[in-house]
Amino acid sequence: MGIIERIKEIEAEMARTQKNKATEYHLGQLKAKIAKLRTQLLEPPKGTSGAGEGFEVTKYGHGRVALIGFPSVGKSTLLTMLTGTQSEAAAYEFTTLTCIPGIIHYNGTKIQLLDLPGIIEGASEGKGRGRQVIAVSKSSDIVLMVLDASKSEGHRQILTKELEAVGLRLNKKPPQVYFKKKKTGGISFNSTVHLTHVDEKLCYQILHEYKIHNAELLFREDATVDDLIDVIEGNRKYMKCIYVYNKIDVVGIDDVDKLARQPNSIVISCNLKLNLDRLLAKMWEAMGLVRVYTKPQGQQPDFSDPVVLSADRGGCSVEDFCNQIHRSLVKEVKYVLVWGASARHSPQHCGLSHVLVDEDVVQIVKKKEKEGEGKGRFKSHTTGPDRIADRVKKAPLKN
């Protein structure tokens, strides 16, 4: 029996099992078995060497956005309108067969937009080119899930289910659960909050399913069984997702209003070029990019070429700003002067741990190098000659 058949068999058993207090331990074990099998399904087959066939493109710009959706929902048209890159669009499905990149120039930054082939139900099991599409999506900063406003809401649920099956968690935060394997000592179970979804016995059974008999487990929130499995697996990626409803020109105004009021959603029309500017603003807000401008000493700030930081890509502190310019710059910094919203007064003397916000201006003040400085007890702060013979003799005293 193959992995896919075993997964379907366990899912059928879960569907037959009633959910109550008596069966929660059994359901927890079944969920752990499915998670293990899905992890095995994503691993490359044994005996293969080299990279598999894919369509990964080189990262470029200050951020990366992936377009995901069913065939013929308008992904290629949206890429052409936002970036100017020509992506083939036609009235039949699966027009796009590979990854087509484009660049969005917005607010002085460059954002890479990827047009991916349409995925179908069962993509997580390898149908179509689902695995390659999802692999490229994992390397992106945010996901734009393009949906057809005239179709049912089931498309969004199907896509979310397919992405979650391969370890992508959309618009969720990592669970506050501490887990660490040990060599000896058994399983240490603790919690700082009252747990309503799991208990100590269920956690032991799930850990034993993974053949883990020595570990530390600490719950800092009321986590579920799925959260515990995600922590044990350790290969989940938590990403922001914007649900883009295209073709709103073919539905009624009441349906458009209902879709627009859903969280993390925006409605557009590529045919009539409606609401595309709001889509770019929403994308910019979700990516959380921070533009920092440099100011040379005694000169005006350079507003033409900002240094772009991101909390997801390294951080937004002064130290991260210096590292992005050059790795050796941090050792030479004495202090920095900051103008902008993050400063209490302009300018503010700040250290390396100061967190910068969008459109801050930074001037770096370096340490002064001392000439002839030794090390340890050989340090010399005098400007006199090094040799005794080179010293100037004092004039003799007058009687």
N, C-alpha and C positions, 0 to 999 in steps of 0.2 A: 504494500500500500504506500503510495506516495505521500509527500508532505501535505499537498493541497487536499487530498482525500481525507487525511487524518484531521486536518483543520475543520473541514466540513462535517465530519462525523462528530467531533466534539461540539461544534456549534449546534448541530441537531440535538445532541443530548442536553445542552443548556436550554434549548427552546422547549424540550419536553419536561424539564425539571421545574417544579413550582418553587417560587421564591418565598421562603419563610425562614424562621429561626433555625429549624432543623436542617435545612439544606444550604445554609450560607457557607459552611465550611467546604462542602462538596463543590459549590459553584466557584469558590475562591481558588480551589485547586485546578478546576477546569480552565479558569482564566489564565492561571500561571502556565498551564500546558500550552494553551494557544499562543501566548506571548513567546514562549521558547521556540515553538514551531515556526512562527513568523520570522523570528530572528534567523533561524536556519535557512528559511526561504530566501532571505536577502543576501546570504553569503554566497560568494561565487562557487561554482561547482569545483570539486577536488580534481586535481590533475590538469587544470588549465594554467597556462603561464602567460604572462604579459597582460596588457590592458585589454578589456573587452570593448566591443563596439559601442560607441556612444557619440554624443555630440556636444561635449563640454567645450565652452569657449573661454578664452583668457579673460580674467577680470580686468576691468578698465573703469576709471572714474572713481567717484567718491562713494558710490553705493550701487547695489544691484537689485533689480526688481524682476520677478518672474511672472509671466502671464500663464495662468492655468485655467482650463475650462474644457467643456465638451466641444466636439467639432462644430464648426459653422455658428459660432456665437459672436464673432467679430473681433477676435484677437489680432489677426493680421491687419485689419483695417485700423484698429486702435494704435498699433505700433507705427503704421505709416503716418497717421495724423499727428502723433506726439513727437516722433523723431525725424520724420522725413525719409526714413529708410523704406525702400520699396519691398514689401513682402507680398507675395502672390496671394490674391483673394479671388475666390470664385464661388459659384452657387452650389458646388458639390462639396461633400465632406472630405476631410483629410487632404486639404489643399497643401498645407504646410507639413513637410515630412522631416524636417530637421530644425535645429535651433538657429534662429535668425536674430542677431543682436542689433540694437540701435542705441543712440545716445540722446538723452534729454538734457538740454541746456536750460537750467532753471535756477534762479537766484544766485548766479555766479558759480554754480557747481555743475558737475557732469554726472548724470545718473544713467547707468547702463540698464536698458530694458530688453528683456529676452522674450521673443515670441516662440513658444514651444508648441509642438504638435498636440492636437486634441487627444485627451485620454478618455477611455471608456470604462464602464463598470467592469471590475475585475482587473484593473491595472496593477494593483498591488500583488497579484498572483502572476504577473508577467504577460497579461493579454495586451495586444498592440505593442506600443513602445512605452508602456506605462512606467517601467522601472527606470529607464533612462530619463524620462521627463521628471520623475520624482527625485532622482539623484541630483539633477541640475537645480531643482527647486530648493533642495537642502542647502546648497551653496549660496543662496540669495539672502538678502537682508529682510525683505518683506515679500509677500505673495499677493498678487492681484488675481482674485478668482472671478473670472468674467462669466456672467450668467445671462441667459436670455430672459428678459422680463416677461415675455409672452408664454414661457413654459412654466411648468409647475414648480413648487418649492422643493420637490423631491430631488432635483438636480444638485442643489446645494448640499443636501444631506448625503447624497451618494458620494460626491467629491470629498466632503469632509471625512466620511468613513474610510475612503480609499487612502487618504493622506494619513489618517491616524493609524491605519493598519501597518504602515511602514515607519512609524515613529515620529511623525510630524504632529505637533500639538499647536493648533491655531488659536491665537488670542488667549493663551493660558500662561500662567506663571509656574515655574518649577515648584513642586510641593515642598513644604518646609519639613522634610524628613531627613534625619541624619542616619546614614548607613555606612558601615565600615567592616570589612572582613577581618577576622583575626585568625591566628594559628591555633590558639588554645583558649580555654575559658568558657566555652559554651556560648549560648545566646543571651545577651544582656538586653532586656526590654524595658524602656522607660517612656514616659510621656509627660508633657507639661500642661496638657489640656485634657478635657474629658472626651474620650473616643466613643463615637456612636456607630461607626461603620465597621471597625475591625476590633479585635481583642487579641490577647496574648496567644491564645491557642491557634487562632487563624493565621497569625503571623508566623508561628512556628511551622505550621503545615506548609505554607507557601515557601518558606526558606528551605524546608526539607525537600520540596519539589525541585528546587534548584541545587540540591545536594550541598547546602550551606549549613554547617552545624556549629560554627564559631563566628559570631559577629556581634556588633553593637548596633542597636536600633533605638532611635530617639525621635518621637513624634512631637513637633512643635505646632501642629495644627490638626484639625479633625479630618484626616486624610481617608480616602476610600481604598478599596482593594486595588483598583486600577492605578492609583497614585503610588502605592507601595510597589507594585510590579514595575512601574516606570523607573522608580529609584533603583531597584535591584538590577534591572537591565542596564541602566546607565547610558543608553545610546539614543535617548530621545532628544529632539530639538524643538524648542519653543519659539515660535515665530509669530510675527504680527501679520494679519491677513485683512485685506479690504475687499469686501464683496461688491463688485461692479456689475450693476444691472444695465445691460445694453438693450437697444431697440425699444425704448420707452415710447417712441412715436406710434407704436402699433397697439398700445393698451390704453385703457381709460385713465383719467386723471385721478380717480379714487385709488386705483391699484398703484399708480406711481407714488402717490402720497404715502400709502401703506409701506411700500418698499423703502422709501427714503427715510422713514422714521425708525427703521431697524438699526440696531447698533452696528458700527463698523461697516455701514453700507452707503453706497452712493449710486445715483441713477444718472445715466448718460444716454446720448444717442449719437453714434458715429455718423449716421446718415445725414442728420440735420446739424451736426456739430454743436450739440447742446451739453452744457455743464462740464466741458473738458477742463476749463480753468479751475473749477472747484475740485476736480479729480486730482490735478497736480498739487493743489494746496493740501488736500487730504493725504496724498502720498508723502509730501514734504513733512507734514506733521507726524506721520507714523514713523518715518525713518529717524527723526530726531537729530538731524545733522546740525552741527555747530560751526559757524564760520568765524574764524579769528583772524584779524588783520594785524600785520606787523608794522612797527614804527621804529625806524632807525633813529639813533640819538641825534637830536638837533634838527630833524627833518619832519616833514609831514607824513602821516600814515599812508601806506600803500593799499588803496582800496581796490586795486585791479586784480590781484591774485591772492585770495584768502587761503589760509590753512584750514582744511575742513576736518573736524573731529566728530566722533560718534561714540556714544556710550557702548554700543554693541561692537565697535571696532577699536578696542584699546582703552577708551576712556576720554574724559574731557578736562583733565586737570592740567596745570601748567607743566608738570613733568611729561605728560603725554604730548603736549604741544612741542616741547623741546625735542623729544625723541623723534617726532615726525619730521622736524627740520634736519637734525643730525644726532646720532646716538651719543657722540662725545660732548654735546653741548651742555648736558645736565651737570657735568663735573665743573664747568667753568662759570655757572650761574651764581652770582652773588645775591641778587634779588631781581624781581620784575616789577614794572609799573603797569597797572591795568586801568584802562578807561572803559566804561560801559556799565551794563545793568548788573554785573556781578560785583562791582566795586561799591563800597559804602561811600566813598568820596573819590573825586577825580583829581589826580591819579592816586591809586592806593598801592602801597608797598606790599607785595605778596610773596609767599614762598612757593615751593614746588607743589604743595598739596592743594593750592587754591583751585576751585572748580570754576571753569569758564563757561559762559553762556553765549548765545548767538550774537554776533556782531560786536564782540569785545575787541579792543585794541590793546596790544601787548608790546611793551618795550623791555628788552632783556639787558640787564646791567651785569657785565662780566667781572670776575675777580681780577685785580691787578697783579701782574706777575712781578715778583721780586728778583732782582738780578743777583746772581751769586749766592742764592739761598741753599744752604746745606741741609743735612738731615740730622735729627737727634741733637746730641750735645755739640755737634759741629756747626750748628746754625750760626750764621754771622749776620748781624744787622748793621755793621759798620761799613763805611765807604772808603776806608783806608786801604793801603797796599797789603797784599798777602804776605810778602817776604819782609823780614826785618831789615835787610840790607837796603831795601827801597824806601825806608821811612826817611822823612826829612828831619835832620837834626835841629834841635832847638838852639837858638842863639845863646852864647854864654852870658851869665848874669853879670851886670855891671857892679863894680865895687863902689 
